[in-house]
Every structure is written in structure tokens, then in C-alpha cells.
Amino acid sequence: MSISKFICEKTATLSAKRERRKEARPGELLNAALDLFVEKGFAATRAEEVAARAGVSKGTLFLYFQSKEELLKAVVRENISGRFKGWNEEFEKFEGTAAEMLAYCMTVWWTHVGATRASGITKLLMSEAGNFPEIAAFYQQEVVQPGQALIRRIMQRGIDRGEFRPMDLDYAVYSVIAPMVFLILAKHSAGTCADASLPGKAEKYIATLVDTMLHGMCAPPAANRNKPGKGKVDA
């Protein structure tokens, strides 16, 4: 092999490696940002810390993201809001009952968000949104509203098919959202707001939650017929 050909091949190999490294940088920066934002909070995390954890310079970070706020928005899109398109497509194709879809929706959300590092985003936004109204508005638009809309569609399908009774869906959606947010808080509170082992029992938690939502806590009428006091007429 001639020296010129050897040099050309080496140069091409190094160039390809640099290109692959360049393509990987946004993902590395997003991973580093997610970890630091959850560990330290948004306000306390500095851009140079994110860059250092990702193994790049601060200048490189700003080549991809114009500001720390834009970096956080990209983290949210990568880990949560970017999933809604696929989730809504699944809604259109789902062939089971509305109750089965509701349980499936909650399980999938926990598997892909709640049980992952991304669950820290919810805790982060709840604790810091008040100080960053622009980010709070972004999260409402990109996560909260699409999430409520999807749950509303599931409930509306149940009503339309006669599986669920009519209800005020503006508020009924929170019967699904609130318990799942609580499960995330339990995960990140080290047992402060709940049993520390609760997140590890998420499958049973969700199954019980769905059963309670669908059937309530009252016993069926037939179970009450022969209880003391039932069916008696006062003298």
C-alpha cells in the first residue's frame, strides 16, 4: 500500500469517527442534562456542568441548544412529549374495551416514563415551574394538555360504547392522572409521602387503581341484602 493511500484511508476513518461522535453529541447532552436537572434542579444546574458531564465544551453545548431553557425543553420532548404521537396512533388501533385500554395506557406510561429516569422531569417541573413561567407554559402545552386529551379520548370512547357512565370529563381525567403523579412522587420522595416500596409494586398498584375507578368501593347490592338491618321494617 502506498503511503498516500494509507494516509487517505486513515483520514477517512478518523473523519467517519468524528462524524459519528458529532451525531452522538445531542443525545449525550440530553442524557447529561436530564441527570443533572433531576439531581440538582433546573436553577442550580449550570450549562458548563452539563457540557462537562457529556464530555464536551460549553461552546459545543450552545451549538446544539441556544440556552439552558431550550435544553430543558429538548429533554422533555425527547423523554415524554415526543411519545404522544405513537400513543395516539395506538389508541386508534386498540381493539379491546375502554377499561382494558385505560389499564394499558397507565401501564405503558409507567413503563416508559414513570419507571425510568424521565420520571424525575415531573418532580422537577412541580418544584420549579413557579419560578419559570415560560417553562411551565411549555410543559402544559407539550405534556399536560396532550396527556389529558388522550385520557379524555379513552374515557369518551367508554361512554360512547356504553361501557362507562356519562361523567364530567374535564375533571374525571384527574382520577387517572393524580394517582400516577402520586406514584412518581413516592418514587422520588424515598418514602416521605408513601410506602417506599410502592413504586416497585406499580403493576399491582395500577390494577387496584383501575378496579377501584371502574367499580368504586361500594359492595354490589346483592351482597348487602342479608346484612343486619337490611330489609327490616320498623315496628
VEXSE-436675 format. One record per residue: x negated, y negated, z negated of N, C-alpha, C, CB in turn. Coordinates in pm, whole numbers, padded with zeros to 5 digits, always signed. Last residue first. Glycine has a CB too. Layout:
REM residues N
XYZXYZXYZXYZ
...
END
This chain:
REM residues 235
+09116+00150-06371+09246+00184-06433+09325+00060-06460+09226+00261-06562
+08957+00121-06055+08972+00077-06195+09112+00110-06245+08945-00075-06207
+08849+00396-05872+08948+00288-05879+08965+00250-06025+09085+00330-05816
+08550+00493-05702+08637+00494-05821+08732+00375-05816+08553+00492-05952
+08366+00482-05494+08496+00546-05467+08590+00548-05586+08475+00686-05421
+08087+00484-05703+08137+00473-05567+08272+00546-05555+08034+00531-05465
+08006+00542-05956+08069+00413-05934+08129+00397-05797+07971+00305-05957
+07736+00743-05858+07823+00694-05967+07879+00558-05935+07746+00689-06100
+07758+00851-05512+07684+00795-05623+07780+00746-05731+07592+00681-05576
+07868+00946-05280+07889+01024-05402+07811+00972-05523+07852+01166-05377
+07796+00757-05081+07936+00790-05106+07958+00857-05241+07987+00880-04998
+07547+00692-04994+07597+00622-05112+07735+00670-05158+07604+00475-05083
+07486+00817-04764+07404+00853-04879+07458+00790-05007+07260+00810-04857
+07648+00697-04576+07681+00834-04620+07605+00872-04745+07652+00934-04509
+07517+00447-04523+07641+00453-04601+07674+00592-04655+07756+00406-04517
+07158+00465-04574+07276+00481-04487+07403+00494-04571+07260+00603-04395
+07006+00221-04790+07034+00360-04756+07154+00366-04662+07060+00446-04883
+06815-00061-04691+06940-00006-04745+06959+00138-04700+07060-00092-04702
+06601-00163-04562+06574-00089-04685+06700-00028-04746+06510-00180-04786
+06571-00128-04198+06591-00201-04323+06559-00116-04445+06735-00251-04331
+06518-00016-03953+06622+00046-04035+06650-00027-04166+06584+00187-04066
+06324-00171-03822+06433-00112-03745+06549-00064-03831+06381+00002-03665
+06149-00254-04023+06213-00354-03937+06336-00296-03867+06113-00406-03833
+06070-00005-04125+06143-00099-04210+06215-00204-04128+06047-00166-04309
+05936+00102-03902+06051+00173-03958+06136+00079-04044+06005+00294-04042
+05727-00084-03877+05826-00070-03770+05952-00002-03821+05767+00010-03652
+05595-00034-04122+05645-00167-04089+05754-00159-03982+05531-00257-04043
+05514+00228-04094+05608+00193-04200+05674+00059-04173+05537+00190-04336
+05336+00197-03878+05450+00288-03866+05557+00255-03970+05405+00433-03883
+05148+00020-03988+05228-00022-03874+05352+00066-03859+05145-00018-03745
+05042+00182-04196+05100+00051-04225+05194+00009-04113+04988-00055-04245
+04933+00393-04053+05046+00419-04142+05118+00290-04177+04998+00490-04271
+04731+00247-03918+04828+00327-03843+04952+00354-03927+04765+00460-03798
+04576+00129-04124+04657+00045-04035+04763+00124-03960+04568-00025-03936
+04411+00190-04329+04535+00267-04317+04632+00197-04222+04601+00286-04456
+04214+00009-04339+04177+00144-04298+04297+00235-04282+04082+00202-04396
+04343-00212-04447+04310-00211-04305+04270-00073-04253+04198-00308-04277
+04364-00124-04729+04479-00135-04640+04443-00134-04492+04555-00260-04672
+04169-00125-04916+04170-00011-04825+04280-00020-04720+04186+00118-04903
+04217-00341-05078+04103-00349-04987+04102-00236-04885+03973-00349-05065
+04537-00461-05119+04452-00345-05140+04340-00348-05035+04535-00212-05130
+04523-00823-05100+04588-00692-05086+04490-00583-05123+04640-00671-04941
+04378-01050-05131+04522-01067-05110+04595-00934-05094+04547-01152-04987
+04123-00944-05189+04177-01056-05266+04327-01067-05252+04112-01186-05223
+04002-00750-05035+04097-00707-05136+04157-00820-05219+04031-00612-05227
+03843-00895-04857+03780-00797-04948+03872-00760-05063+03647-00852-05002
+03954-01045-04664+03957-01101-04799+03893-01010-04902+04099-01128-04839
+03971-00932-04416+03865-01031-04437+03861-01088-04579+03881-01143-04340
+04188-00757-04435+04059-00709-04386+03946-00803-04423+04063-00690-04235
+04391-00925-04512+04348-00820-04604+04211-00768-04565+04450-00704-04606
+04418-01072-04279+04370-01139-04400+04322-01038-04503+04480-01227-04460
+04519-00870-04115+04389-00930-04084+04332-00999-04208+04401-01032-03968
+04764-00830-04239+04669-00718-04232+04529-00769-04200+04715-00617-04126
+04886-01077-04196+04854-01036-04333+04751-00923-04334+04981-00992-04407
+04928-01058-03924+04834-01159-03974+04790-01124-04116+04898-01301-03970
+05121-00860-03936+04994-00831-03869+04887-00933-03908+05014-00829-03718
+05336-00983-04069+05270-00868-04132+05135-00834-04067+05361-00748-04125
+05391-01199-03874+05344-01225-04011+05277-01104-04076+05460-01271-04097
+05489-01077-03633+05361-01149-03639+05307-01159-03781+05378-01288-03580
+05737-00961-03691+05629-00880-03635+05494-00948-03657+05652-00856-03484
+05885-01163-03787+05891-01038-03863+05785-00940-03812+06031-00975-03853
+05865-01358-03599+05772-01365-03712+05778-01241-03800+05802-01488-03797
+06072-01315-03426+05936-01277-03381+05838-01276-03497+05887-01374-03272
+06293-01430-03545+06274-01285-03559+06134-01242-03518+06378-01210-03477
+06300-01693-03465+06248-01661-03598+06219-01513-03616+06347-01707-03704
+06390-01684-03208+06292-01789-03244+06227-01759-03378+06360-01928-03249
+06589-01494-03203+06454-01452-03169+06348-01557-03199+06448-01415-03024
+06838-01416-03392+06772-01541-03353+06625-01510-03328+06790-01652-03463
+07004-01126-03246+06938-01198-03356+06875-01326-03302+06830-01109-03426
+07197-00835-03178+07161-00975-03146+07103-01044-03268+07285-01053-03094
+07035-00518-03245+07149-00609-03259+07105-00750-03218+07205-00608-03405
+06882-00301-03010+06871-00395-03122+06998-00478-03126+06745-00486-03109
+06983-00154-02798+06902-00086-02900+06888-00171-03025+06763-00052-02843
+07106-00272-02583+07190-00226-02692+07116-00150-02800+07298-00142-02638
+06952-00386-02396+06983-00243-02378+07070-00186-02489+06855-00164-02370
+06919-00642-02492+06988-00623-02364+07029-00479-02343+06899-00669-02249
+06767-00590-02723+06903-00644-02735+06982-00617-02607+06898-00797-02764
+06528-00497-02609+06603-00412-02701+06747-00458-02717+06536-00409-02836
+06453-00723-02465+06482-00600-02392+06565-00506-02480+06352-00531-02347
+06403-00892-02678+06514-00923-02589+06552-00801-02507+06478-01041-02495
+06174-00775-02786+06297-00778-02865+06419-00804-02776+06288-00885-02973
+05996-00817-02572+06023-00681-02620+06155-00677-02696+05908-00631-02710
+05999-01096-02557+06043-01017-02441+06078-00874-02484+05933-01014-02332
+05887-01161-02805+06025-01201-02776+06080-01119-02659+06033-01353-02743
+05629-01073-02767+05712-01007-02867+05860-01038-02843+05672-01051-03009
+05554-01261-02569+05552-01117-02540+05640-01041-02639+05409-01063-02545
+05578-01505-02703+05658-01480-02583+05665-01331-02552+05601-01556-02463
+05388-01484-02904+05529-01491-02940+05618-01458-02821+05564-01629-02995
+05160-01483-02738+05189-01371-02827+05334-01368-02868+05101-01378-02949
+05171-01734-02611+05182-01611-02531+05215-01489-02616+05052-01585-02455
+05149-01898-02854+05267-01902-02767+05279-01779-02677+05263-02027-02682
+04892-01817-02961+05015-01811-03038+05138-01805-02947+05025-01932-03132
+04699-01847-02742+04717-01724-02819+04856-01716-02882+04610-01714-02926
+04699-02089-02601+04634-01973-02540+04665-01841-02612+04484-01994-02539
+04835-02282-02757+04869-02264-02616+04819-02130-02562+04811-02377-02535
+04713-02258-03008+04858-02247-02994+04895-02211-02850+04927-02378-03037
+04451-02312-02938+04485-02179-02988+04635-02154-02980+04437-02162-03133
+04474-02585-02866+04427-02486-02769+04468-02345-02811+04274-02494-02753
+04545-02695-03110+04639-02703-02998+04602-02601-02890+04639-02846-02939
+04310-02642-03252+04436-02586-03299+04539-02586-03186+04490-02665-03419
+04131-02798-03111+04114-02653-03109+04242-02584-03153+03996-02610-03199
+04233-03049-03177+04224-03009-03036+04212-02857-03023+04104-03079-02967
+04211-03063-03459+04343-03056-03395+04338-03013-03248+04410-03190-03404
+04032-02962-03687+04001-02970-03545+04132-02955-03465+03898-02859-03504
+04117-02931-03942+04011-03030-03920+03977-03048-03772+03887-02989-03995
+04302-02726-03921+04346-02857-03970+04244-02967-03948+04377-02849-04116
+04155-02500-03850+04234-02569-03748+04276-02709-03791+04356-02487-03713
+04022-02351-04041+03959-02473-03992+04042-02553-03892+03829-02439-03929
+04166-02125-04122+04093-02202-04223+04044-02337-04172+03976-02121-04272
+04277-02023-03890+04365-02056-04002+04295-02145-04103+04415-01928-04069
+04049-01971-03738+04141-02077-03696+04234-02117-03809+04223-02032-03576
+03933-01759-03890+03860-01883-03863+03955-01997-03829+03761-01861-03748
+04127-01558-03876+04089-01614-04006+04021-01749-03988+03997-01518-04083
+04115-01517-03598+04239-01558-03663+04210-01623-03798+04333-01438-03682
+03852-01431-03565+03896-01555-03500+04023-01608-03566+03920-01532-03349
+03820-01184-03678+03771-01299-03752+03813-01432-03693+03622-01294-03760
+03895-01006-03487+03994-01040-03590+03951-01160-03672+04017-00920-03682
+03675-00945-03334+03761-01056-03289+03865-01095-03392+03829-01019-03161
+03566-00715-03428+03506-00841-03473+03595-00959-03440+03368-00860-03409
+03867-00511-03468+03738-00548-03410+03684-00676-03472+03749-00564-03259
+04123-00463-03544+04021-00373-03597+03881-00407-03549+04055-00231-03560
+04266-00666-03401+04263-00661-03547+04152-00577-03606+04391-00611-03597
+04209-00598-03119+04179-00727-03182+04161-00710-03333+04292-00829-03154
+04260-00339-03039+04174-00423-02954+04137-00557-03016+04242-00446-02824
+04421-00227-03243+04305-00154-03190+04208-00247-03119+04351-00045-03094
+04624-00416-03277+04533-00387-03387+04406-00321-03336+04601-00298-03491
+04746-00405-03024+04689-00531-03072+04590-00506-03185+04800-00626-03120
+04832-00141-03023+04732-00184-02926+04666-00313-02972+04796-00204-02787
+05023-00152-03231+04908-00062-03241+04796-00105-03147+04951+00082-03210
+05209-00335-03131+05140-00365-03257+05015-00279-03273+05234-00343-03375
+05293-00198-02897+05236-00334-02890+05154-00365-03015+05348-00438-02872
+05405+00035-03005+05288+00043-02917+05217-00092-02910+05330+00087-02775
+05623-00067-03142+05519+00004-03216+05391+00011-03134+05566+00146-03253
+05762-00173-02921+05722-00259-03031+05609-00195-03112+05842-00289-03122
+05811+00056-02770+05727-00050-02715+05676-00143-02825+05804-00130-02610
+05984+00192-02937+05854+00252-02905+05758+00147-02849+05871+00367-02803
+06197+00010-02930+06133+00042-03057+05994+00103-03034+06220+00139-03139
+06269+00021-02663+06216-00104-02716+06145-00081-02849+06330-00207-02734
+06153+00334-02516+06252+00248-02580+06186+00119-02628+06321+00321-02698
+05940+00357-02219+06001+00404-02343+06106+00308-02395+05896+00426-02448
+05805+00255-02003+05930+00328-01977+06000+00377-02103+05901+00445-01888
+05629-00027-01890+05660+00060-02003+05797+00124-01984+05656-00018-02135
+05570-00213-01698+05565-00072-01659+05611+00023-01768+05424-00036-01618
+05586-00461-01820+05667-00437-01701+05675-00289-01666+05611-00515-01583
+05395-00431-02021+05536-00449-02057+05625-00414-01938+05562-00595-02102
+05160-00431-01874+05202-00307-01939+05349-00314-01978+05116-00280-02064
+05153-00700-01807+05169-00601-01700+05214-00467-01757+05037-00585-01622
+05105-00807-02055+05234-00834-01992+05260-00740-01875+05240-00979-01944
+04845-00714-02095+04951-00672-02186+05089-00695-02124+04939-00746-02320
+04702-00845-01893+04714-00699-01891+04827-00650-01979+04585-00636-01933
+04736-01110-01987+04777-01073-01851+04797-00921-01843+04671-01119-01746
+04619-01110-02243+04764-01120-02228+04813-01082-02089+04810-01260-02261
+04344-01115-02267+04410-00984-02264+04559-00992-02232+04391-00914-02397
+04249-01367-02304+04227-01305-02174+04296-01171-02158+04081-01289-02151
+04290-01418-02573+04388-01468-02476+04370-01409-02337+04379-01618-02467
+04063-01258-02698+04207-01247-02724+04292-01290-02606+04244-01330-02846
+03795-01273-02609+03834-01170-02705+03984-01153-02725+03772-01201-02835
+03768-01479-02422+03700-01351-02399+03759-01240-02486+03552-01364-02427
+03906-01691-02542+03952-01635-02413+03893-01496-02389+03915-01729-02297
+03748-01735-02769+03890-01698-02784+03942-01633-02656+03976-01823-02818
+03506-01809-02648+03511-01692-02737+03655-01643-02752+03451-01727-02876
+03584-02041-02520+03542-01927-02439+03543-01798-02521+03403-01951-02380
+03628-02201-02742+03740-02170-02653+03707-02048-02566+03773-02291-02564
+03366-02219-02838+03469-02151-02918+03588-02112-02831+03516-02240-03034
+03253-02366-02628+03200-02233-02660+03304-02154-02740+03067-02244-02739
+03384-02604-02649+03407-02523-02529+03357-02381-02550+03337-02586-02407
+03274-02688-02893+03418-02665-02883+03451-02577-02762+03493-02799-02873
+03011-02727-02827+03042-02619-02920+03191-02586-02916+03000-02656-03064
+02994-02787-02470+02996-02828-02610+03024-02707-02698+03102-02939-02634
+02964-02668-02222+02936-02810-02235+02927-02858-02379+03040-02888-02163
+02795-02376-02144+02906-02432-02222+02873-02577-02257+02933-02347-02353
+02572-02330-01982+02692-02247-01965+02814-02308-02033+02667-02108-02020
+02385-02510-02056+02401-02486-01912+02531-02412-01885+02281-02407-01856
+02378-02495-02328+02459-02602-02271+02464-02598-02118+02405-02736-02315
+02202-02278-02358+02341-02267-02403+02428-02371-02333+02351-02283-02557
+01964-02393-02270+02026-02287-02191+02173-02270-02229+01951-02154-02210
+01908-02568-02479+01938-02621-02346+02006-02519-02257+01811-02670-02280
+01846-02391-02681+01968-02470-02694+02008-02528-02559+01949-02583-02796
+01726-02079-02539+01708-02214-02591+01843-02284-02602+01613-02295-02503
+01799-01743-02660+01777-01843-02555+01758-01980-02620+01897-01847-02454
+01889-01542-02830+01755-01532-02772+01729-01627-02658+01732-01395-02725
+02115-01558-02974+02128-01498-02841+01994-01485-02771+02223-01581-02756
+02021-01693-03192+02067-01556-03211+02081-01484-03078+02200-01554-03287
+01964-01941-03072+01856-01861-03129+01899-01716-03146+01811-01919-03263
+02222-02029-03001+02122-02005-02898+02010-01914-02949+02063-02138-02849
+02335-02057-03256+02394-01965-03161+02291-01928-03054+02521-02026-03096
+02169-02256-03356+02175-02126-03423+02231-02019-03330+02259-02134-03551
+02223-02472-03192+02090-02411-03184+02084-02276-03254+01987-02505-03245
+02482-02537-03274+02460-02482-03141+02325-02413-03131+02471-02591-03035
+02572-02437-03606+02507-02529-03513+02479-02459-03380+02377-02584-03573
+02846-02401-03819+02760-02335-03720+02704-02438-03623+02837-02226-03643
+03025-02540-03972+02891-02517-04027+02794-02453-03928+02901-02431-04150
+03262-02542-03824+03195-02668-03854+03050-02646-03897+03271-02742-03962
+03330-02264-03814+03301-02342-03694+03220-02466-03724+03430-02381-03625
+03172-02022-04028+03274-02121-03999+03232-02203-03878+03298-02212-04120
+02996-01815-04074+02967-01945-04134+03080-02046-04122+02845-02003-04073
+03103-01576-03957+03018-01572-04076+03014-01706-04150+02877-01530-04038
+03245-01666-03733+03315-01590-03836+03235-01590-03966+03341-01446-03789
+03042-01796-03592+03163-01870-03627+03238-01799-03740+03254-01885-03504
+02859-01582-03557+02824-01697-03642+02948-01777-03683+02726-01789-03568
+03000-01402-03388+02944-01359-03516+02920-01477-03609+02814-01283-03495
+03060-01570-03167+03166-01505-03243+03115-01466-03382+03219-01381-03168
+02801-01636-03078+02891-01740-03129+03002-01679-03214+02952-01819-03013
+02705-01390-02989+02636-01459-03098+02727-01564-03161+02508-01525-03046
+02889-01341-02783+02876-01248-02895+02811-01314-03015+02796-01125-02854
+02834-01559-02615+02968-01543-02673+02965-01449-02793+03066-01491-02568
+02568-01507-02544+02600-01629-02617+02737-01618-02684+02597-01750-02523
+02602-01271-02403+02518-01271-02523+02547-01393-02609+02369-01266-02485
+02759-01363-02188+02811-01264-02282+02733-01259-02411+02812-01127-02218
+02574-01541-02064+02702-01588-02119+02762-01492-02220+02801-01611-02007
+02350-01360-01997+02342-01464-02099+02476-01514-02150+02265-01578-02046
+02362-01186-01786+02399-01135-01919+02410-01245-02023+02298-01032-01965
+02265-01325-01571+02406-01288-01570+02453-01242-01707+02431-01179-01468
+01996-01341-01645+02074-01464-01635+02223-01433-01640+02041-01539-01505
+01921-01074-01624+01913-01139-01754+02000-01266-01755+01766-01174-01789
+01947-01040-01351+02032-00962-01441+02036-01026-01579+01983-00817-01451
+01749-01220-01271+01887-01243-01230+01983-01167-01320+01907-01203-01084
+01520-01101-01374+01559-01235-01422+01704-01264-01390+01470-01344-01360
+01522-00866-01225+01536-00859-01370+01579-00992-01427+01405-00815-01434
+01479-00971-00968+01604-00899-00997+01628-00890-01146+01600-00759-00937
+01224-01078-01004+01334-01168-00970+01468-01102-01001+01327-01209-00821
+01077-00847-01048+01086-00947-01155+01203-01041-01130+00956-01027-01165
+01111-00728-00794+01156-00660-00916+01176-00758-01029+01057-00551-00957
+00991-00916-00625+01132-00885-00607+01189-00819-00732+01153-00795-00485
+00729-00902-00718+00802-01029-00727+00952-01006-00717+00756-01127-00616
+00665-00641-00651+00664-00682-00791+00746-00808-00812+00522-00704-00840
+00682-00661-00371+00771-00570-00444+00779-00606-00591+00723-00427-00429
+00480-00849-00318+00619-00878-00279+00717-00791-00357+00637-00856-00128
+00253-00714-00409+00292-00840-00473+00438-00873-00442+00201-00956-00428
+00251-00502-00227+00262-00476-00370+00311-00600-00443+00126-00432-00427
+00208-00638+00011+00333-00565-00006+00357-00537-00154+00331-00432+00074
-00047-00741-00039+00064-00834-00014+00199-00766-00035+00056-00891+00127
-00203-00513-00065-00187-00600-00181-00070-00695-00163-00315-00679-00206
-00056-00219+00085-00135-00342+00092-00107-00428-00030-00105-00420+00221
-00086+00119+00000+00000+00000+00000-00089-00124+00000+00097-00001-00124
END
